[in-house]
């Protein structure tokens, strides 16, 4: 993935809260197209998209996701319309993680089958950790569905023995935006 690349268009299968349903589980299925979230020529938006190996994992839950959430106002001041966190997890896991993290600003995107991640060229094997297929850690500034700036952690490979983190941090992305 590189600067100037148009993002693939895929359908994300999400569960959204709908109070009109009532009961103990007021959620309904809602399919969302990636270009609705990340923009296109007909849907102009400038967003930050970051992807990580998994919900509830240590680096993702302690640093990356909370850092984007905490700095949401600074991102908005730098011209960002929305911040999206994507992971190869299903919508139930992503929603539970978002509740656990008490997110108010960052929106989670479930890529349960890894279709978007694969089309991005970022799907890797994490069998060495018992994870199966997951996303390599990255972040991007997306303008109208096109990569404006790309932040990929070094060493992308299957079954990488470490979990590099720094290049895709909220601080690094914010520094780029504030230049």
ChimeraX attribute file (.defattr): number of C-alpha atoms within 10 A of each C-alpha:
attribute: neighborCount
match mode: 1-to-1
recipient: residues
	/A:1	16
	/A:2	14
	/A:3	14
	/A:4	14
	/A:5	15
	/A:6	17
	/A:7	20
	/A:8	17
	/A:9	16
	/A:10	15
	/A:11	16
	/A:12	21
	/A:13	18
	/A:14	21
	/A:15	18
	/A:16	14
	/A:17	13
	/A:18	12
	/A:19	11
	/A:20	8
	/A:21	11
	/A:22	10
	/A:23	8
	/A:24	6
	/A:25	10
	/A:26	13
	/A:27	16
	/A:28	12
	/A:29	12
	/A:30	13
	/A:31	12
	/A:32	14
	/A:33	15
	/A:34	18
	/A:35	21
	/A:36	16
	/A:37	20
	/A:38	27
	/A:39	20
	/A:40	20
	/A:41	11
	/A:42	10
	/A:43	13
	/A:44	15
	/A:45	22
	/A:46	24
	/A:47	25
	/A:48	26
	/A:49	23
	/A:50	27
	/A:51	27
	/A:52	23
	/A:53	23
	/A:54	22
	/A:55	24
	/A:56	16
	/A:57	11
	/A:58	10
	/A:59	17
	/A:60	19
	/A:61	17
	/A:62	12
	/A:63	14
	/A:64	22
	/A:65	24
	/A:66	18
	/A:67	15
	/A:68	24
	/A:69	19
	/A:70	15
	/A:71	15
	/A:72	21
	/A:73	12
	/A:74	14
	/A:75	23
	/A:76	14
	/A:77	11
	/A:78	15
	/A:79	13
	/A:80	19
	/A:81	16
	/A:82	18
	/A:83	23
	/A:84	21
	/A:85	22
	/A:86	26
	/A:87	28
	/A:88	29
	/A:89	21
	/A:90	19
	/A:91	21
	/A:92	13
	/A:93	17
	/A:94	26
	/A:95	21
	/A:96	13
	/A:97	18
	/A:98	20
	/A:99	11
	/A:100	11
	/A:101	15
	/A:102	12
	/A:103	16
	/A:104	11
	/A:105	15
	/A:106	21
	/A:107	17
	/A:108	23
	/A:109	25
	/A:110	23
	/A:111	25
	/A:112	21
	/A:113	16
	/A:114	21
	/A:115	17
	/A:116	24
	/A:117	22
	/A:118	17
	/A:119	14
	/A:120	16
	/A:121	12
	/A:122	19
	/A:123	22
	/A:124	20
	/A:125	17
	/A:126	19
	/A:127	13
	/A:128	11
	/A:129	10
	/A:130	9
	/A:131	13
	/A:132	12
	/A:133	20
	/A:134	26
	/A:135	26
	/A:136	28
	/A:137	28
	/A:138	22
	/A:139	24
	/A:140	23
	/A:141	24
	/A:142	25
	/A:143	22
	/A:144	21
	/A:145	27
	/A:146	23
	/A:147	22
	/A:148	18
	/A:149	19
	/A:150	21
	/A:151	20
	/A:152	22
	/A:153	17
	/A:154	15
	/A:155	11
	/A:156	16
	/A:157	13
	/A:158	15
	/A:159	17
	/A:160	16
	/A:161	10
	/A:162	7
	/A:163	15
	/A:164	16
	/A:165	17
	/A:166	16
	/A:167	17
	/A:168	22
	/A:169	22
	/A:170	24
	/A:171	15
	/A:172	13
	/A:173	21
	/A:174	18
	/A:175	12
	/A:176	12
	/A:177	16
	/A:178	11
	/A:179	6
